[in-house]
């Protein structure tokens, strides 16, 4: 399966949908996401460490996270390089 390289993804969190349950933070292997107590939702704080696994998007019960390739991102076989 082709995936984008590490750091070539855009993580969008919809704050109106996010209830700050923390599932995305718990499942993220790259520790890319953190809960923002001020905003009351998850936030991508280390987007450059995202390996495009999609765990955050898949486990979000409110569909508040979308992971997409950045413009110009190249696909590689096997994920990160």
C-alpha positions, 0 to 999 in steps of 0.5 A, a space after each residue: 500500500 502506498 503512503 506519503 512520506 513522514 511529515 508530508 501530511 496535513 492534519 485537520 481537527 474540526 474543533 466544533 466536532 471534537 469533544 476532547 476525548 483523547 482517543 486520537 492522542 492515545 492511538 497516535 504512534 508519533 505523538 503528533 496530537 495533544 489535547 489543548 485545554 484552552 481550545 477544548 479540542 485536540 491539536 496537531 503539535 508535531 505535524 512533521 512527525 506524522 507517519 500517515 497511519 490514519 489511526 487518529 482519524 479511524 479512532 475518532 468517534 466524532 469524525 473530527 480529524 481528517 488526515 490528507 497528503 500535503 500538496 506536492 507530497 510524493 507517495 512511496 511504497 511501504 510508508 516512511 523513508 
